[in-house]
Amino acid sequence: MTDQTAKLDWRDGVPIATAFDDPYYSLDNGLDETRHVFLDGNDLPARFGGDFQVAELGFGTGLNFLVTWAAWRDAGQRGALTFTSFEAFPMAKGDMGAALTHFPDLGPMADEFLQVWQPDGRPVKLAEGLTLHVIIGDARETVPAWQAKADAWFLDGFSPAKNPQLWEPDLLRAVGTHTKAGGTAATYSAAGHIRRALQDAGFAVTRTAGFGRKRHMTRARMPDAE
């Protein structure tokens, strides 16, 4: 598909995707939301170690990556960490930098990331043992073609009502195919059709407490290898 830079509006300093009329992170506290939904939802950082692979639908501002990097660093950088994200509409570097100023605790890491950020689809190393790979294109095509499997998935597309393409059953089935035995997935959404699609993809699915104004979220886990 044609590479397209994300078009944005801004609301109280928070970027809003014009195409989907949806914010890139919680208007309440994006940092705490990421920690609750994607770190806690995937039992991280406790599971870091060995050659650990995180995969994500929707790179957005890079906030989830930076929070994951910080958690891995604070846990002692056990093993190697590869963070692969699938993004159709990458943000311009200036917009990304403006969005990340909301999170001063991540400032030094955000600066280091922005120095190397180019939406060209090439992997980059940001620290010893840490690799970021943002794959540009339609996830319905790029996830099935991916030649790896994740230990943990961050399912962070825009609202299913506004961006249904990132929640289609065939795509979530591809997510399941590209998840290691015992691997996990988490999302802020608790919509019934998403939970059913994840179950059809092979996950055991649970609905748990959500963040902020969202009452529930979804956690999913693949069976262990026999």
N, C-alpha and C positions, 0 to 999 in steps of 0.2 A: 504494500500500500504506500501511498505518497507520505513522506515524512512531513509532519505538520507540527509547528510549535504551538503549545497551548495558548489559547486566548483567555485573558483574565479580566474580571472585575475585582474590586477590592471593597471589603466591608469591615470597617474598624481595623484596618490593617491586615485582615485575613484574606488570602486569595480565594476567589470564587471562580470555578470553571464556567466560562460563559456558555459553552456548548451544553452543559448539564445543569446549570444553575445550582451548583452544590459546592460547599466549601471543601478545601483540601484537607482540613483537619478541624477538630472540634472547636467551636466558637467559645467553649468554656475553658478547656485546657488541653491543647493538643498533645503536650508532652505526657501528661498523666494518662490520657486516652491510649496512646501508643503502648505505654508500659502495661496498662491493665489488659487491653485487648490482645496485643500481639506478643508481648513478652510473657506475662502471666498465662495467657491463653495457650501458649506453647511450652509451658514449664521451663522458661528461660529466665536467668542464665544457667540454671542448674544442669541442663543437658549439654552445655558446651563441652567440647573435648573431641579429640581425634580430628578427622577431616569433616567438619560440620557444614552443611549446606542449608542456607535459608533461601527460599524463593518467595516472590511477591508478585501479586497482580496489582499494578498501579504504583509507579515510583513517585509520582507527584513532586513534592518539594524535597524529597530525600530525607524527611524527618524520621521515618521508620528505620531507615538505614543508619542514621546517626545515633539514634537511641540504642539500636542493637550493637553498634560499634562500641558505644560507651559502656554498655552492660558487659560485653565480652572483655573489654579492657579492664574494667573494675573487678571482673572475676578472675583476673590473672592471665588473660589471653591464652587459655588452655587450648592446645592444638591449633588447627588452622580454621579460618572462617571464610567461606565464600558466600556472598550475598548476590543473588541473581534476581533482577526485577524485570518485569515485562511491562512496557509502557508504549502506548500508541501516540501520545501527544506530549513530548518532553517539554518542560518549561525552559524558557530562556534563562541564561545564567543570572542576569540582573534581577529577574523576577524571583528566582529561587533564593538569591541572596537576601532580597527584601523580605521574603516570607520567613526566612530562618532567623532574622533579627529578633523575632518574638521569643527566641529561646537562648538567652545569653549564656546559660550553663553549657550549651553546646558550641559556643562561639569559636574556640580554637579549632575544634574538629570540623565545624562548618567551613571555616576559612581554608583549612587544608583540603577539604573535599572540593570546594569551589575552584581552587587553583588548578585542579586536574579535570574538572567536569567538562566533558564534551559529549553531546548526544550523538555519538557516532557508532555506538554499538560495540565498542572494543572494551575488553576487560582492563581494569586499572588496579594497581596495587597501591594501597594507602598506608599500610603499615606492615611490619614483618608478620606474615601469616594471614593477612587480610586482603581479599580480592573482592572488588565490586564489578559486576557485569550487568549493565542495563541494556536489555535487548529491545530494540525499537521496532514497532510494528503491531499489527493486530494480534492480540493474544490468542485468538481462535486459530491462528496459523502458526504463531511462534512457539506456543507451549507444546503442541503435539510434535513439533519438529525438534524440540530441545533434546540434547543427548545426555541428560543427567537426571538424577532424582534428588528430591529434597528431604531433609530431616524435618523441616518445619516450613509451613506455608503461611504467609500473611495475605489473606484475601481482602484487599483494601480498595476495590473499585468504588466508584461513586455509587450513590443510592441505587438499589436494584430497580426502583421505579423510574429513575432518570437515565441509567446507564445499563439497561438489561443485557447488553452484549457480553459484559464481563461476568454474568451470572448464568449463562446458558448451560443447560445440562451437559451438552457435549464438551464444553470447556471444563466444567468441574469434573467430568469423567477423565479428561486429559490430566487434570491436576492429580486425581487419584492414581492414574497410571504412572505419574512422575513423582510418586511419594514412596520413600523407603518403607519396608516393613517396620512397624512400630513408630512410624513418622506421624506428625500431627499437622493440623491446620486450625486457624482461628479467624473469625471475622466479627465485626461489630454488628452484623445483621443477624436477626433471629427469625427472618421470614420463613414460613413453613415450606415454601417451594424450594428454598435454598437448602434447608436441612434435609429435605427428601432427596434432592439431587446429590448431596454429599453422601447420603446413605447408599444411593444407587451406585455411586462411584467406589464403594467399598469401605467407607469410613464408618466407625461407630460414632454417633453424634449425640452431643449433650447440649442442652440449653442452660446457660449459667447467667449470673448477674452481669448486667451491662455496665457501661460507664456513664456517669452524669445523668442526663435526662433519658437515656436509653435503658429501659428496664431489663432487657435481656440481650445476650450475645450468643454466639455459637462456638463450641469447641468440637473438634473432630480428631479421631485417632485411627490409624490403620492397625489391623491386627499384627501382632508380632510374627516373625518368621517361625514356621513349624519346625 
